[in-house]
Amino acid sequence: MLLGAALLLVVVKGSGLTFSPNDRIPPSDFLSIILTALAVMLTAVTVFLGALALIGWATFEARVKQSAESFLENRFSENDPRYIALVEELKRDSLKGTRQTYDEENTSKFSEEAE
């Protein structure tokens, strides 16, 4: 806003134009013109910020997707010893027909027996 005022001052001084009040425009109409111009400027700024938000969200979403894919590829690759151990445990359990159970496995956190 200050930049616009400074630019107006430079243009007025450089062009030699003089601004004088116009008595033909009532103050209420002048105020309406000023407020309408302000509303148009705010609308333009809002649209600009909305476009930036969409671009920012698309960039954020792409980075999150890339990071998640990279994590999952690394976590569930044959180079990760935890993944190999999990696969081996599942193979053993499926061959035995049993699997390891845990005490809290079938207990709801909302049941009466829960602490």
Residue pairs with C-beta under 8 A, 6 or more apart in sequence:
11 17
12 18
12 19
25 33
74 80
75 82
75 83
76 83
77 83
78 84
93 99
93 100
107 113
107 114
108 114
